[in-house]
Amino acid sequence: MARAIAGGPAASCCSSGVEVELPPEDDAWVEGRALVASVEDVELLDPNASAEQLLYRLFHQRGVRVFRSRDLHAQCSCSRERVERMLRSFSQDDRDHMVENGKITVTCEFCNSTYRFEPLDVREPTPSS
C-alpha cells in the first residue's frame, strides 16, 4: 500500500516498492487551510454571524471581495444531436464495436438520459463521386 504525505520540499513515502512523490504545497494554499482550520463550530452555528463576517475574519489581511449570490441548479447540456456528433467523432471501427443488439446505446452519466441510434444513422456520409 502506498501513502503520500504532503508538505516539505518534496515529501515522499515508500511502501511495498511503490514511491509516491508530491510537490510542495503552495504557500497560499497552506495558509488558507490553516485559517479555515481555525474556524470553530460555534462560529458556523451562530445565527448572528454572516458568511461575509466569517470570510472577513479569516482573510481580511489578503482582502475580501464578496460577490452577489446566484442560485445554482443542475442542468445537463446533453442532447441527441450532441451525442450523435460525439459518436461520429469515433472511427468506424470503434462505432462498430459499440453496437449491441443491433443498436448503439449511450447513457449520459450526468442526467441519466439514454440515447439509442441505428448504426447506419451515425455512419460518416460517403463522399459522392
N, CA and C atoms as a LAMMPS dump frame, in Angstrom:
ITEM: TIMESTEP
0
ITEM: NUMBER OF ATOMS
387
ITEM: BOX BOUNDS ff ff ff
-5.0000000000000000e+02 5.0000000000000000e+02
-5.0000000000000000e+02 5.0000000000000000e+02
-5.0000000000000000e+02 5.0000000000000000e+02
ITEM: ATOMS id mol type element x y z
1 1 1 N 0.841 -1.173 0
2 1 2 C 0 0 0
3 1 3 C 0.885 1.235 0
4 2 1 N 0.606 2.19 -0.885
5 2 2 C 1.408 3.408 -0.974
6 2 3 C 0.684 4.544 -0.275
7 3 1 N 1.44 5.334 0.443
8 3 2 C 0.901 6.522 1.086
9 3 3 C 1.658 7.712 0.543
10 4 1 N 1.013 8.841 0.545
11 4 2 C 1.697 10.07 0.17
12 4 3 C 1.496 11.069 1.289
13 5 1 N 2.55 11.757 1.617
14 5 2 C 2.488 12.751 2.674
15 5 3 C 2.761 14.095 2.037
16 6 1 N 1.839 15.024 2.223
17 6 2 C 2.008 16.346 1.638
18 6 3 C 2.835 17.216 2.567
19 7 1 N 3.586 18.105 1.979
20 7 2 C 4.37 19.051 2.762
21 7 3 C 5.838 18.899 2.461
22 8 1 N 6.632 19.746 3.038
23 8 2 C 8.066 19.668 2.825
24 8 3 C 8.416 19.979 1.387
25 9 1 N 9.693 20.1 1.082
26 9 2 C 10.102 20.453 -0.26
27 9 3 C 9.689 19.43 -1.312
28 10 1 N 9.768 18.169 -0.994
29 10 2 C 9.351 17.13 -1.941
30 10 3 C 9.077 15.881 -1.128
31 11 1 N 7.977 15.908 -0.388
32 11 2 C 7.668 14.795 0.504
33 11 3 C 7.496 13.519 -0.296
34 12 1 N 7.996 12.434 0.24
35 12 2 C 7.81 11.161 -0.433
36 12 3 C 7.701 10.071 0.609
37 13 1 N 7.174 8.94 0.192
38 13 2 C 6.985 7.828 1.107
39 13 3 C 7.1 6.542 0.308
40 14 1 N 7.779 5.593 0.85
41 14 2 C 7.924 4.308 0.176
42 14 3 C 7.188 3.239 0.951
43 15 1 N 6.583 2.321 0.214
44 15 2 C 5.909 1.193 0.83
45 15 3 C 5.675 0.155 -0.244
46 16 1 N 6.033 -1.048 0.02
47 16 2 C 5.84 -2.151 -0.927
48 16 3 C 6.451 -1.864 -2.291
49 17 1 N 7.568 -1.15 -2.307
50 17 2 C 8.242 -0.889 -3.572
51 17 3 C 7.605 0.201 -4.401
52 18 1 N 6.604 0.903 -3.893
53 18 2 C 5.947 1.968 -4.635
54 18 3 C 6.294 3.285 -3.954
55 19 1 N 6.758 4.244 -4.723
56 19 2 C 7.072 5.551 -4.16
57 19 3 C 6.18 6.591 -4.809
58 20 1 N 5.553 7.399 -3.982
59 20 2 C 4.705 8.478 -4.473
60 20 3 C 5.339 9.769 -3.997
61 21 1 N 5.631 10.666 -4.91
62 21 2 C 6.247 11.928 -4.532
63 21 3 C 5.291 13.056 -4.879
64 22 1 N 5.03 13.906 -3.905
65 22 2 C 4.135 15.034 -4.103
66 22 3 C 4.926 16.325 -4.123
67 23 1 N 4.527 17.265 -4.969
68 23 2 C 5.214 18.556 -4.969
69 23 3 C 4.86 19.306 -3.686
70 24 1 N 5.668 20.269 -3.314
71 24 2 C 5.341 21.042 -2.117
72 24 3 C 4.042 21.812 -2.338
73 25 1 N 3.311 22.02 -1.25
74 25 2 C 2.064 22.768 -1.361
75 25 3 C 2.363 24.247 -1.513
76 26 1 N 1.542 24.931 -2.259
77 26 2 C 1.646 26.363 -2.451
78 26 3 C 1.441 27.063 -1.112
79 27 1 N 2.209 28.111 -0.846
80 27 2 C 2.119 28.82 0.433
81 27 3 C 0.715 29.359 0.696
82 28 1 N 0.069 29.896 -0.333
83 28 2 C -1.278 30.439 -0.153
84 28 3 C -2.26 29.334 0.225
85 29 1 N -2.083 28.146 -0.363
86 29 2 C -2.959 27.022 -0.033
87 29 3 C -2.755 26.597 1.417
88 30 1 N -1.51 26.516 1.848
89 30 2 C -1.201 26.136 3.226
90 30 3 C -1.796 27.163 4.187
91 31 1 N -1.644 28.436 3.863
92 31 2 C -2.193 29.495 4.715
93 31 3 C -3.718 29.41 4.769
94 32 1 N -4.346 29.237 3.618
95 32 2 C -5.811 29.134 3.574
96 32 3 C -6.324 27.96 4.379
97 33 1 N -5.657 26.815 4.261
98 33 2 C -6.061 25.631 5.037
99 33 3 C -5.926 25.891 6.528
100 34 1 N -4.843 26.551 6.942
101 34 2 C -4.634 26.843 8.359
102 34 3 C -5.71 27.804 8.875
103 35 1 N -6.044 28.811 8.079
104 35 2 C -7.062 29.766 8.514
105 35 3 C -8.433 29.106 8.618
106 36 1 N -8.797 28.305 7.64
107 36 2 C -10.096 27.62 7.681
108 36 3 C -10.142 26.633 8.846
109 37 1 N -9.017 26 9.15
110 37 2 C -8.978 25.063 10.274
111 37 3 C -9.175 25.773 11.609
112 38 1 N -8.967 27.089 11.629
113 38 2 C -9.135 27.835 12.878
114 38 3 C -10.6 28.165 13.178
115 39 1 N -11.493 27.899 12.238
116 39 2 C -12.916 28.176 12.445
117 39 3 C -13.474 27.202 13.482
118 40 1 N -14.19 27.745 14.434
119 40 2 C -14.775 26.912 15.482
120 40 3 C -16.229 26.61 15.148
121 41 1 N -16.727 25.498 15.677
122 41 2 C -18.107 25.08 15.419
123 41 3 C -19.105 26.173 15.758
124 42 1 N -18.895 26.874 16.877
125 42 2 C -19.855 27.901 17.302
126 42 3 C -19.944 29.018 16.274
127 43 1 N -18.835 29.3 15.566
128 43 2 C -18.875 30.336 14.533
129 43 3 C -19.754 29.913 13.363
130 44 1 N -19.718 28.635 13.043
131 44 2 C -20.515 28.136 11.925
132 44 3 C -21.995 28.042 12.287
133 45 1 N -22.275 27.862 13.563
134 45 2 C -23.659 27.698 14.017
135 45 3 C -24.294 28.99 14.499
136 46 1 N -23.518 30.045 14.673
137 46 2 C -24.024 31.311 15.196
138 46 3 C -24.945 31.981 14.176
139 47 1 N -26.245 32.137 14.509
140 47 2 C -27.17 32.744 13.549
141 47 3 C -26.895 34.233 13.32
142 48 1 N -26.133 34.852 14.209
143 48 2 C -25.831 36.279 14.065
144 48 3 C -24.557 36.533 13.266
145 49 1 N -23.824 35.488 12.958
146 49 2 C -22.585 35.643 12.197
147 49 3 C -22.861 35.303 10.734
148 50 1 N -22.619 36.271 9.868
149 50 2 C -22.857 36.038 8.436
150 50 3 C -21.626 35.407 7.8
151 51 1 N -21.817 34.872 6.64
152 51 2 C -20.701 34.304 5.882
153 51 3 C -19.682 35.389 5.567
154 52 1 N -20.165 36.597 5.274
155 52 2 C -19.263 37.704 4.972
156 52 3 C -18.38 38.042 6.171
157 53 1 N -18.966 38.035 7.382
158 53 2 C -18.19 38.319 8.592
159 53 3 C -17.112 37.258 8.814
160 54 1 N -17.483 36.01 8.607
161 54 2 C -16.52 34.927 8.778
162 54 3 C -15.39 35.041 7.756
163 55 1 N -15.738 35.32 6.516
164 55 2 C -14.71 35.49 5.484
165 55 3 C -13.773 36.65 5.828
166 56 1 N -14.351 37.74 6.325
167 56 2 C -13.515 38.883 6.687
168 56 3 C -12.581 38.513 7.831
169 57 1 N -13.103 37.801 8.834
170 57 2 C -12.264 37.402 9.956
171 57 3 C -11.085 36.555 9.478
172 58 1 N -11.349 35.658 8.552
173 58 2 C -10.308 34.746 8.102
174 58 3 C -9.309 35.394 7.139
175 59 1 N -9.796 36.184 6.228
176 59 2 C -8.948 36.612 5.111
177 59 3 C -8.792 38.127 4.983
178 60 1 N -9.063 38.897 6.043
179 60 2 C -9.015 40.358 5.933
180 60 3 C -7.638 40.871 5.528
181 61 1 N -6.576 40.194 5.89
182 61 2 C -5.237 40.662 5.529
183 61 3 C -4.971 40.525 4.03
184 62 1 N -5.619 39.584 3.404
185 62 2 C -5.443 39.368 1.955
186 62 3 C -6.433 40.185 1.136
187 63 1 N -7.461 40.693 1.786
188 63 2 C -8.518 41.402 1.068
189 63 3 C -9.642 40.435 0.749
190 64 1 N -10.854 40.876 0.989
191 64 2 C -12.013 40.015 0.779
192 64 3 C -12.974 40.723 -0.153
193 65 1 N -13.409 40.018 -1.167
194 65 2 C -14.478 40.51 -2.041
195 65 3 C -15.584 39.475 -2.009
196 66 1 N -16.777 39.902 -1.727
197 66 2 C -17.927 39.001 -1.708
198 66 3 C -18.819 39.386 -2.875
199 67 1 N -19.094 38.427 -3.71
200 67 2 C -19.921 38.67 -4.885
201 67 3 C -21.377 38.346 -4.57
202 68 1 N -22.261 38.932 -5.321
203 68 2 C -23.69 38.672 -5.174
204 68 3 C -23.948 37.184 -5.393
205 69 1 N -24.799 36.62 -4.566
206 69 2 C -25.073 35.183 -4.689
207 69 3 C -25.946 34.918 -5.912
208 70 1 N -25.787 33.734 -6.444
209 70 2 C -26.612 33.285 -7.578
210 70 3 C -27.137 31.908 -7.248
211 71 1 N -28.358 31.663 -7.638
212 71 2 C -28.922 30.334 -7.445
213 71 3 C -28.249 29.363 -8.408
214 72 1 N -27.918 28.207 -7.901
215 72 2 C -27.312 27.165 -8.721
216 72 3 C -28.327 26.06 -8.949
217 73 1 N -28.266 25.471 -10.102
218 73 2 C -29.104 24.316 -10.371
219 73 3 C -28.37 23.399 -11.342
220 74 1 N -28.628 22.135 -11.168
221 74 2 C -28 21.144 -12.038
222 74 3 C -28.73 21.148 -13.371
223 75 1 N -27.963 21.256 -14.428
224 75 2 C -28.566 21.26 -15.75
225 75 3 C -27.604 20.6 -16.716
226 76 1 N -28.066 19.591 -17.365
227 76 2 C -27.215 18.869 -18.298
228 76 3 C -27.3 19.522 -19.675
229 77 1 N -26.192 19.501 -20.384
230 77 2 C -26.159 20.102 -21.722
231 77 3 C -26.205 19.045 -22.825
232 78 1 N -26.495 17.789 -22.445
233 78 2 C -26.524 16.755 -23.479
234 78 3 C -27.778 16.899 -24.343
235 79 1 N -27.691 16.408 -25.538
236 79 2 C -28.833 16.364 -26.456
237 79 3 C -28.56 15.243 -27.448
238 80 1 N -29.583 14.834 -28.143
239 80 2 C -29.417 13.781 -29.138
240 80 3 C -28.402 14.212 -30.204
241 81 1 N -28.481 15.48 -30.614
242 81 2 C -27.571 15.983 -31.637
243 81 3 C -26.119 15.965 -31.155
244 82 1 N -25.883 16.364 -29.905
245 82 2 C -24.515 16.367 -29.371
246 82 3 C -23.967 14.946 -29.247
247 83 1 N -24.808 14.031 -28.798
248 83 2 C -24.36 12.646 -28.668
249 83 3 C -24.065 12.069 -30.041
250 84 1 N -24.903 12.377 -31.013
251 84 2 C -24.656 11.897 -32.374
252 84 3 C -23.338 12.455 -32.907
253 85 1 N -23.073 13.746 -32.675
254 85 2 C -21.817 14.358 -33.107
255 85 3 C -20.628 13.683 -32.426
256 86 1 N -20.787 13.37 -31.135
257 86 2 C -19.711 12.697 -30.396
258 86 3 C -19.465 11.31 -30.992
259 87 1 N -20.531 10.571 -31.301
260 87 2 C -20.372 9.233 -31.873
261 87 3 C -19.673 9.308 -33.226
262 88 1 N -20.001 10.302 -34.022
263 88 2 C -19.38 10.452 -35.344
264 88 3 C -17.885 10.768 -35.239
265 89 1 N -17.445 11.267 -34.076
266 89 2 C -16.026 11.592 -33.911
267 89 3 C -15.174 10.331 -33.731
268 90 1 N -15.802 9.191 -33.433
269 90 2 C -15.074 7.932 -33.305
270 90 3 C -14.843 7.333 -34.685
271 91 1 N -13.853 6.483 -34.777
272 91 2 C -13.613 5.792 -36.043
273 91 3 C -14.764 4.811 -36.291
274 92 1 N -14.926 4.44 -37.542
275 92 2 C -15.988 3.482 -37.872
276 92 3 C -15.777 2.167 -37.139
277 93 1 N -14.531 1.752 -37.02
278 93 2 C -14.23 0.515 -36.307
279 93 3 C -14.684 0.61 -34.848
280 94 1 N -14.406 1.746 -34.2
281 94 2 C -14.854 1.928 -32.818
282 94 3 C -16.379 1.895 -32.724
283 95 1 N -17.04 2.578 -33.676
284 95 2 C -18.514 2.579 -33.661
285 95 3 C -19.06 1.176 -33.895
286 96 1 N -18.403 0.405 -34.748
287 96 2 C -18.855 -0.971 -34.987
288 96 3 C -18.795 -1.792 -33.705
289 97 1 N -17.798 -1.528 -32.868
290 97 2 C -17.67 -2.266 -31.606
291 97 3 C -18.647 -1.785 -30.532
292 98 1 N -19.306 -0.654 -30.773
293 98 2 C -20.289 -0.144 -29.817
294 98 3 C -21.67 -0.765 -30.011
295 99 1 N -21.871 -1.45 -31.104
296 99 2 C -23.189 -2 -31.426
297 99 3 C -23.496 -3.194 -30.528
298 100 1 N -24.626 -3.114 -29.852
299 100 2 C -25.133 -4.226 -29.039
300 100 3 C -26.604 -4.409 -29.38
301 101 1 N -26.961 -5.629 -29.7
302 101 2 C -28.339 -5.935 -30.09
303 101 3 C -28.818 -5.045 -31.233
304 102 1 N -27.921 -4.764 -32.17
305 102 2 C -28.296 -4.011 -33.367
306 102 3 C -28.376 -2.507 -33.179
307 103 1 N -28.054 -1.985 -32.007
308 103 2 C -28.152 -0.542 -31.741
309 103 3 C -26.905 -0.057 -30.996
310 104 1 N -26.674 1.234 -31.098
311 104 2 C -25.66 1.891 -30.264
312 104 3 C -26.429 2.658 -29.205
313 105 1 N -26.148 2.36 -27.948
314 105 2 C -26.844 3 -26.843
315 105 3 C -25.843 3.807 -26.027
316 106 1 N -26.196 5.058 -25.769
317 106 2 C -25.352 5.945 -24.963
318 106 3 C -26.195 6.473 -23.816
319 107 1 N -25.672 6.364 -22.6
320 107 2 C -26.361 6.904 -21.425
321 107 3 C -25.516 8.034 -20.853
322 108 1 N -26.12 9.195 -20.692
323 108 2 C -25.432 10.348 -20.11
324 108 3 C -25.225 10.075 -18.622
325 109 1 N -23.992 10.17 -18.171
326 109 2 C -23.674 9.898 -16.775
327 109 3 C -24.108 11.032 -15.86
328 110 1 N -24.458 12.192 -16.415
329 110 2 C -24.876 13.315 -15.591
330 110 3 C -26.381 13.272 -15.326
331 111 1 N -27.171 13.168 -16.402
332 111 2 C -28.633 13.248 -16.231
333 111 3 C -29.335 11.914 -16.433
334 112 1 N -28.572 10.898 -16.805
335 112 2 C -29.102 9.543 -16.987
336 112 3 C -30.024 9.401 -18.202
337 113 1 N -29.979 10.361 -19.127
338 113 2 C -30.752 10.226 -20.367
339 113 3 C -30.11 9.147 -21.224
340 114 1 N -30.935 8.378 -21.9
341 114 2 C -30.438 7.31 -22.766
342 114 3 C -30.783 7.647 -24.211
343 115 1 N -29.791 7.515 -25.066
344 115 2 C -29.965 7.772 -26.498
345 115 3 C -29.632 6.494 -27.248
346 116 1 N -30.528 6.093 -28.151
347 116 2 C -30.316 4.89 -28.96
348 116 3 C -30.231 5.293 -30.43
349 117 1 N -29.238 4.717 -31.106
350 117 2 C -29.001 5.042 -32.504
351 117 3 C -28.909 3.772 -33.325
352 118 1 N -29.438 3.832 -34.526
353 118 2 C -29.195 2.793 -35.509
354 118 3 C -27.763 2.999 -35.993
355 119 1 N -26.99 1.942 -36.142
356 119 2 C -25.601 2.117 -36.578
357 119 3 C -25.462 2.917 -37.872
358 120 1 N -26.407 2.747 -38.795
359 120 2 C -26.336 3.49 -40.061
360 120 3 C -26.56 4.982 -39.868
361 121 1 N -27.264 5.361 -38.79
362 121 2 C -27.548 6.779 -38.554
363 121 3 C -26.315 7.571 -38.128
364 122 1 N -25.294 6.9 -37.627
365 122 2 C -24.091 7.612 -37.184
366 122 3 C -22.875 7.294 -38.052
367 123 1 N -23.107 6.659 -39.199
368 123 2 C -22.008 6.422 -40.145
369 123 3 C -21.63 7.749 -40.783
370 124 1 N -20.345 7.866 -41.094
371 124 2 C -19.901 9.061 -41.831
372 124 3 C -20.494 9.009 -43.214
373 125 1 N -20.981 10.141 -43.699
374 125 2 C -21.535 10.129 -45.052
375 125 3 C -20.44 9.788 -46.057
376 126 1 N -20.798 8.965 -47.031
377 126 2 C -19.823 8.567 -48.052
378 126 3 C -19.778 9.684 -49.094
379 127 1 N -18.566 10.057 -49.489
380 127 2 C -18.467 11.134 -50.496
381 127 3 C -19.071 10.663 -51.819
382 128 1 N -19.869 11.535 -52.401
383 128 2 C -20.473 11.171 -53.692
384 128 3 C -19.514 11.514 -54.803
385 129 1 N -19.445 10.657 -55.813
386 129 2 C -18.488 10.861 -56.897
387 129 3 C -19.114 11.614 -58.017
